[in-house]
């Protein structure tokens, strides 16, 4: 492992918030990928999970596969610069992942929606888990901040 990679790993593992600062969707996606790769996950981007009932495929932004256990998770980085419709679409995105799992149960074990950006007005509601009281029980989707996601990956809790 190079010293730069080792340094990045230590920074991400220590949860130094300023090291996780992102300002665009692309940066958020790249940080999620870095966190996962730094902890032994193999990645595939824009991976089809299962056929969509309306045609085409339901996709994961990042499909991560554990190099030790084979566990597969779908990761959906979501950056919101200004208030808008992205946060209104999030509950349906969670449901679409559940549709993919119903169609193909082995497509992924869980989904993680990583929410960042100043435009989220419902972010606390989503990341606190309050949304789940309005959705069917047993969903395998989770909403969290990048910092919480990095902490969960570093702890081996995925």
Buried (B, 14 or more C-beta within 10 A) or exposed (E): EEEEEEEBBEBBBEEEEEBBEBEEBEBBBEBBBBBBBBBBBEBEEEBBBBBBEEEEEBBBBBBBBBEEEEBBBBBBBBBBBEBEEBBEEBBEBBBBBBBBBEBBEEBBBBBBBBBBBEBBEBBEEBBEEEBBEEEEEEBBBBBBBBBBBBBBBBEEEB
